[in-house]
Structure formats: structure tokens, C-alpha cells
């Protein structure tokens, strides 16, 4: 076996050398690859793992050899090859991995699905959907997982269909994949709640529970009347999870009703009271700078109607759940609710969080929580104008927890007084409080407020400056462009990156030149931010700099530049991109082809045809794959010409492209390819002919030629109708 293995590896290496010999000068690397491939079959697990890691480190140079390893008759080699390709994550391997899904060894197929999951290329979706339908194979588990990771909406219906599969593991994997698809799967899952299949209804409810989308609340509530107890239980658990994620608590009527439903389902409610006492509240310290405000709050409380006074008494009770219920009730009281402001501020200092745990069969399976302080903060914000000054007092003089609660509840902001207070919070030591202030300030539209934020940029290198830059980016005001560009020269890399991100959000062309200059920054994270910002702005003047970024030393920057360039589809930008197909750097040409493939504009056909004669076989292969998206006679002719390419992979790419055409024009060329010296090429040609014509004569060229002659088709095959 070892002798046979070495002979086969010699063939792989010979192929690699013939395909790349004109470009490579380092034979030692090819020798290294062959050595690592041989180690993939070593009996020692650690040796195999080391070989895999070494091949992954080689990156794109190892892709072609690994693709060829997939043709080995040795299962262990094929199994490890798909692992390597998945970890390298090169799109060149997608077609080979799609074919590996049907490998005779199911472990190879399963690992191929895992590799496609890592690459996340939409071309794999159809093949993965097909693999998903084979519920008896472990390949279907990997296919479900990969479809969830790729996130293409076309996978939703097949995954929902898998929820009724008899295989429990497949159902679980399909459910997890639908959760990854998130909102895109919700409508179909809601429809599945009406399925006649009990398993589908139950699995759909469980999946909606994990997605936590509020659109499911009413359909799940209706499902509480399902005739199957396990379906009802899943619906109840889903409702609990969704409501908890929305901050709804059991003090509201909705959860009270839900609690009753839980009990009817046989669940016991275990209430857990928080025994922590209130933190010290001292009105004197909170309102120390405004005694008039304190007096006004006291007078409002004395003048409050009886309905509000009753809620104030509950706010000052020792029961956290009662307090929360009172705070919620006050939201319906209108202007008289101002009489409860002082009591609501006091409630901000209640640390208690009561819990209700629903236990079924001795196991907890749903829980709801209630925080009086959280509800009080929300109610204060909703009261509006009368509560502005007390809220500002909490922001300025309250303790850290109270300040965090009110800041996180503030959104949107319409009062300039709140803006001034929140700008000071941008320097708060608590990151959650700062993030709440940034979100709230991001809703500001008042020009005077924007002036305050621009002024806050002067806090060089501090948290306030970074926060102000983030806010100005969220607002999207062009008035901030010049102040932000001045900070691109900051010595603090975080400050530079924050300003760059804000400029990208503002999308003002005046920022283009300063951003282009920042592409020379020595910090890779800063260059990364610039590339993303240039892509967001979308100005054609950014195309050449982004093309230059395709050769950056940092792989993240190269990938980001590739994605950014896909948004430029105007004529001048396309001209610049096609001109770059002549760039001397292979890596740049390869990425330009990726970009042009996404544009799919007839204008790029001629430049791609010219590039199909590139000296690098990898480039030629990519060009042929790109041309395959066009049913343009010019493209068909160029693809057909590639059937005579010296590189086997280029010829295979040409065959696959021709096989996907929507007409029979390529048939003659494909029949000619049946005479190729490589068996793999001949098999690909036979498959393409079958796909195009519906006939199946395998690799028998003579029978295909006979079939092509009018009136001389083989007697054994009925003519197509």
C-alpha cells in the first residue's frame, strides 16, 4: 500500500509542477507539500495533525494539491484533504468540495459539508440542499449545519421539511440551522406551526423559541391550545423565552395570563424573592444643587389624584414585583403621573430582581424575571418633560447603577438639556452606561446638540472623544467631516479608527482624500477601518486605492477591499477594475476577478476574454468560471477554446461552465472533450452532456457523435420529446 501511495503522490506532485512550474522557482515547497500529503496517512494522530497544520499554513499554494488528493482511492487521504481545504477557506475548492459531498465514504461527505460551512460560498447551497434530503446519511447533518452558517434564504424551506424527518439528529441540526438563519426563517416557521405533522409543529415552536422574534407571539399563543401536550409545552416555553428577551416581566397582564397557562399545563410556579435591601437613597445628595426641584416633586406628589397615590404607595412597598407593576401601570396615567416621579427615582435604588421559575416533571424549563428599578427607569423616560430635570439629576449625582438604568432607557433624545448631560456620560467608567449614552445621542437631530458633540471631540484620546465620534457617525451629519478628518492624525490609533468609522457612516466625499492618505498608516487595524469606510462612501475616486489594498500584507485588509470593490458598478469604476486584470501581481488579478464576477455586467465580457489567456492557470480557471455566468456568444467561444488549455483544472472549469448553459450550443465542444487524455476531464464532459441533453451515453464519444447526427440516434435510447 505504501508503494502504491508514493506512486500516486508522485502523480499529484507531477501535476502540481506541470501546472505551476513556469511560475515557481522554489521546488522545495512542492517537495514539502508532497511530504505533508504522505504524512496524512500516518498511523500517529499527532503526525497527521501536524501535517494538516503545515498544509493550512501554506494557504492557497496547498489548494490545488489538496483538490487532487480528493481523487485518491485512499479514504483516509480524502478525509484529511477536505479538512485542510475547509481550514484554508479558498473559494477555488468549492466545486471540488461540492463533488466530495457525494463521496462513497460518508465521512468524506460529512467533512466536505463542514469545509463548505467554513468557506460560506453561495454556490454550494443547491448541493447542500440535495445532501440534506438524504436523511439516512451523516452527510445530511453536516449539510444542515453548513446551510445555517452560509445563511442563504433558499435553505429555509428544505430545512423546515427536514423537521419532519424520522431521524432525530437531523431534526435537531435543521432546527439549529434555522436559528442561525434567524429572521429570514420566521415567516416559514410560523406557517409550519399549522402543519398536520406533530413533530413539525413541535420543532418549529422550539426553533422560534431560540430565534426570539416577537412576530411569533400571537401564533405561539394560539398553539397553547394544540391537542398535543408536548407541542403546547414547547409553545409555552417559547413564549417565556421571547417575552424575557423583550424585557416583558410577569407583573404585566400578558405574563400573568401566561403563568396561568403554564400551570394549566401541569407546571409548578416557584417564586424566588430577592432579599437584597434597597441601596441608600438620599434626596438631599441627589437634588443638592436644585432644592426647588425637590420641592416641586413633593408638591406634585401631594397634588396627585388617588389613582396615582395608590401606585406611589406600591412603589414604596417592600415587594419588588408590586413596585414593578406600579411603575408599569403609571405609564397609562398621562400627565398626573408626574406625581409619582419622586417615588420612581427612589425605586431606581431597588436592586431586587424577582424570579418565577416554572417547573415541570421536577425540571425547570421556563423562567421570567422582574426588576422594579428597570421598570421605574422606563416609566420616568416615558413621562417626558416633567421628568427631564430629575433624570438629569440622576445622571449627574446618582450612583453608577441608577445612572446606567436611566441612560439605557433614554431613546430617542429631543431635549437639549439631556444632550449636555449625556455628553458627560461618554466619559463614564461603566462601558454599558457609555454605550447607552452613545445609542441615545445617536438619535439627536438638533443642530445645537451637534455643535456640543463636535466640541466634545477636543477631548484628545479620551473616552469622550471616541464616544462623540461614534455618535456623530450614527447621526450622519456632514458638519462633522472636517473635525473628524483632523483626528486622522491623532497619535492614538483607537481615536484614528473611531474617526474613520464615523466618516464611513457619514458618507461624505470630502473625506475621500484624507482616508486615502490614511491607507498608508502603519497600523493594520487603521488601514482595515479605512478600507471599510471607503467602501461605505462609495465614491469612484476610492476604486484605485482599494485596488492597491488588494495587495496589502494583511489578509483581512485584502478580503475587505475585495468586498468593498463589489459595490462599484459605475462605468468609470468598472473600467478601472478591468484594467487591473493586467496587474503584474497574481493575487491582485485573482481578487479583481472575484469582484467582476459579482458585478455581472456585459461590459466585463471582453476584458475577461482577454484575461482567459493569462499565464497563470489559477487565473485562467477563475476567468472561465466568471465567463460561465454569461450566455454571451463571445463568452461561449472563449470557454470552448479553454477546452484545449494545458491545465486540467482549466479544462474542467470550461466543461462545467458549458454544462450550465441554457442551450445546446456547447454540445459539439463537449463531445470533443470526451477525447481528452485525462479520465477526470472525460467524466466531467459526460456529466455536462447529460445535464444539457437529458441523454446518458457516459464517456462513449462515438455514441454521442452518432446521437448528434440527425436521424442516426442509437436504437437503445429513445429520442427526447
C-alpha positions, 0 to 999 in steps of 0.5 A, spaced: 500 500 500 505 504 501 508 503 494 502 504 491 501 511 495 508 514 493 506 512 486 500 516 486 503 522 490 508 522 485 502 523 480 499 529 484 506 532 485 507 531 477 501 535 476 502 540 481 509 542 477 506 541 470 501 546 472 505 551 476 512 550 474 513 556 469 511 560 475 515 557 481 522 557 482 522 554 489 521 546 488 522 545 495 515 547 497 512 542 492 517 537 495 514 539 502 507 539 500 508 532 497 511 530 504 505 533 508 500 529 503 504 522 505 504 524 512 496 524 512 496 517 512 500 516 518 498 511 523 500 517 529 494 522 530 499 527 532 503 526 525 497 527 521 495 533 525 501 536 524 501 535 517 494 538 516 497 544 520 503 545 515 498 544 509 493 550 512 499 554 513 501 554 506 494 557 504 492 557 497 499 554 494 496 547 498 489 548 494 490 545 488 494 539 491 489 538 496 483 538 490 487 532 487 488 528 493 480 528 493 481 523 487 485 518 491 482 511 492 485 512 499 479 514 504 483 516 509 487 521 504 480 524 502 478 525 509 484 529 511 484 533 504 477 536 505 479 538 512 485 542 510 481 545 504 475 547 509 481 550 514 484 554 508 477 557 506 479 558 498 473 559 494 477 555 488 475 548 492 468 549 492 466 545 486 471 540 488 468 540 495 461 540 492 463 533 488 466 530 495 459 531 498 457 525 494 463 521 496 462 513 497 465 514 504 460 518 508 465 521 512 468 524 506 461 527 505 460 529 512 467 533 512 466 536 505 459 539 508 463 542 514 469 545 509 463 548 505 460 551 512 467 554 513 468 557 506 460 560 506 460 560 498 453 561 495 454 556 490 454 550 494 447 551 497 443 547 491 448 541 493 447 542 500 440 542 499 440 535 495 445 532 501 440 534 506 434 530 503 438 524 504 436 523 511 439 516 512 446 519 511 451 523 516 452 527 510 445 530 511 447 533 518 453 536 516 449 539 510 444 542 515 449 545 519 453 548 513 446 551 510 445 555 517 452 558 517 452 560 509 445 563 511 442 563 504 434 564 504 433 558 499 435 553 505 429 555 509 424 551 506 428 544 505 430 545 512 423 546 515 421 539 511 427 536 514 423 537 521 419 532 519 424 527 518 424 520 522 431 521 524 432 525 530 439 528 529 437 531 523 431 534 526 435 537 531 441 540 526 435 543 521 432 546 527 439 549 529 440 551 522 434 555 522 436 559 528 442 561 525 438 563 519 434 567 524 429 572 521 429 570 514 426 563 517 420 566 521 415 567 516 416 559 514 416 557 521 410 560 523 406 557 517 409 550 519 406 551 526 399 549 522 402 543 519 398 536 520 405 533 522 406 533 530 413 533 530 413 539 525 409 543 529 413 541 535 420 543 532 418 549 529 415 552 536 422 550 539 426 553 533 422 560 534 423 559 541 431 560 540 430 565 534 426 570 539 422 574 534 416 577 537 412 576 530 411 569 533 407 571 539 400 571 537 401 564 533 405 561 539 399 563 543 394 560 539 398 553 539 397 553 547 391 550 545 394 544 540 391 537 542 398 535 543 401 536 550 408 536 548 407 541 542 403 546 547 409 545 552 414 547 547 409 553 545 409 555 552 416 555 553 417 559 547 413 564 549 417 565 556 423 565 552 421 571 547 417 575 552 424 575 557 428 577 551 423 583 550 424 585 557 416 583 558 416 581 566 410 577 569 407 583 573 404 585 566 397 582 564 400 578 558 405 574 563 400 573 568 395 570 563 401 566 561 403 563 568 396 561 568 397 557 562 403 554 564 400 551 570 394 549 566 399 545 563 401 541 569 407 546 571 409 548 578 410 556 579 416 557 584 417 564 586 424 566 588 424 573 592 430 577 592 432 579 599 437 584 597 435 591 601 434 597 597 441 601 596 441 608 600 437 613 597 438 620 599 434 626 596 438 631 599 445 628 595 441 627 589 437 634 588 443 638 592 444 643 587 436 644 585 432 644 592 426 647 588 426 641 584 425 637 590 420 641 592 416 641 586 416 633 586 413 633 593 408 638 591 406 634 585 406 628 589 401 631 594 397 634 588 396 627 585 389 624 584 388 617 588 389 613 582 396 615 582 397 615 590 395 608 590 401 606 585 406 611 589 404 607 595 406 600 591 412 603 589 414 604 596 412 597 598 417 592 600 415 587 594 419 588 588 414 585 583 408 590 586 413 596 585 414 593 578 407 593 576 406 600 579 411 603 575 408 599 569 401 601 570 403 609 571 405 609 564 397 609 562 396 615 567 398 621 562 400 627 565 398 626 573 403 621 573 408 626 574 406 625 581 409 619 582 416 621 579 419 622 586 417 615 588 420 612 581 427 615 582 427 612 589 425 605 586 431 606 581 435 604 588 431 597 588 436 592 586 431 586 587 430 582 581 424 577 582 424 570 579 418 565 577 421 559 575 416 554 572 417 547 573 415 541 570 416 533 571 421 536 577 425 540 571 425 547 570 424 549 563 421 556 563 423 562 567 421 570 567 424 575 571 422 582 574 426 588 576 422 594 579 428 599 578 428 597 570 421 598 570 421 605 574 427 607 569 422 606 563 416 609 566 420 616 568 423 616 560 416 615 558 413 621 562 417 626 558 418 633 560 416 633 567 421 628 568 427 631 564 430 635 570 430 629 575 433 624 570 438 629 569 439 629 576 440 622 576 445 622 571 449 627 574 449 625 582 446 618 582 450 612 583 453 608 577 447 603 577 441 608 577 445 612 572 446 606 567 438 604 568 436 611 566 441 612 560 439 605 557 432 607 557 433 614 554 431 613 546 430 617 542 433 624 545 429 631 543 431 635 549 437 639 549 438 639 556 439 631 556 444 632 550 449 636 555 448 631 560 449 625 556 455 628 553 458 627 560 456 620 560 461 618 554 466 619 559 463 614 564 467 608 567 461 603 566 462 601 558 454 599 558 452 606 561 457 609 555 454 605 550 447 607 552 449 614 552 452 613 545 445 609 542 441 615 545 445 621 542 445 617 536 438 619 535 439 627 536 437 631 530 438 638 533 443 642 530 445 645 537 446 638 540 451 637 534 455 643 535 456 640 543 458 633 540 463 636 535 466 640 541 466 634 545 471 631 540 477 636 543 477 631 548 484 628 545 484 620 546 479 620 551 473 616 552 469 622 550 472 623 544 471 616 541 464 616 544 462 623 540 465 620 534 461 614 534 455 618 535 456 623 530 457 617 525 450 614 527 447 621 526 450 622 519 451 629 519 456 632 514 458 638 519 462 633 522 467 631 516 472 636 517 473 635 525 473 628 524 478 628 518 483 632 523 483 626 528 486 622 522 492 624 525 491 623 532 497 619 535 492 614 538 490 609 533 483 607 537 481 615 536 484 614 528 479 608 527 473 611 531 474 617 526 474 613 520 468 609 522 464 615 523 466 618 516 464 611 513 457 612 516 457 619 514 458 618 507 461 624 505 466 625 499 470 630 502 473 625 506 475 621 500 482 624 500 484 624 507 482 616 508 486 615 502 492 618 505 490 614 511 491 607 507 498 608 508 498 608 516 502 603 519 497 600 523 493 594 520 487 595 524 487 603 521 488 601 514 482 595 515 477 601 518 479 605 512 478 600 507 471 599 510 469 606 510 471 607 503 467 602 501 461 605 505 462 612 501 462 609 495 465 614 491 469 612 484 475 616 486 476 610 492 476 604 486 484 605 485 486 605 492 482 599 494 485 596 488 492 597 491 489 594 498 488 588 494 495 587 495 496 589 502 500 584 507 494 583 511 489 578 509 483 581 512 485 588 509 485 584 502 478 580 503 475 587 505 477 591 499 475 585 495 468 586 498 468 593 498 470 593 490 463 589 489 459 595 490 462 599 484 458 598 478 459 605 475 462 605 468 468 609 470 469 604 476 468 598 472 473 600 467 478 601 472 477 594 475 478 591 468 484 594 467 487 591 473 486 584 470 493 586 467 496 587 474 503 584 474 501 581 481 497 574 481 493 575 487 491 582 485 488 579 478 485 573 482 481 578 487 479 583 481 476 577 478 472 575 484 469 582 484 467 582 476 464 576 477 459 579 482 458 585 478 455 581 472 455 586 467 456 585 459 461 590 459 466 585 463 465 580 457 471 582 453 476 584 458 475 577 461 476 574 454 482 577 454 484 575 461 482 567 459 489 567 456 493 569 462 499 565 464 497 563 470 492 557 470 489 559 477 487 565 473 485 562 467 480 557 471 477 563 475 476 567 468 472 561 465 468 560 471 466 568 471 465 567 463 460 561 465 455 566 468 454 569 461 450 566 455 454 571 451 456 568 444 463 571 445 463 568 452 461 561 449 467 561 444 472 563 449 470 557 454 470 552 448 477 554 446 479 553 454 477 546 452 484 545 449 488 549 455 494 545 458 491 545 465 486 540 467 483 544 472 482 549 466 479 544 462 474 542 467 472 549 469 470 550 461 466 543 461 462 545 467 461 552 465 458 549 458 454 544 462 450 550 465 448 553 459 441 554 457 442 551 450 445 546 446 450 550 443 456 547 447 454 540 445 459 539 439 465 542 444 463 537 449 463 531 445 470 533 443 472 533 450 470 526 451 477 525 447 481 528 452 487 524 455 485 525 462 479 520 465 477 526 470 476 531 464 472 525 460 467 524 466 466 531 467 464 532 459 459 526 460 456 529 466 455 536 462 452 532 456 447 529 460 445 535 464 444 539 457 441 533 453 437 529 458 441 523 454 446 518 458 451 515 453 457 516 459 464 517 456 462 513 449 464 519 444 462 515 438 455 514 441 454 521 442 457 523 435 452 518 432 446 521 437 448 528 434 447 526 427 440 527 425 436 521 424 442 516 426 440 516 434 442 509 437 436 504 437 437 503 445 435 510 447 429 513 445 429 520 442 427 526 447 420 529 446 
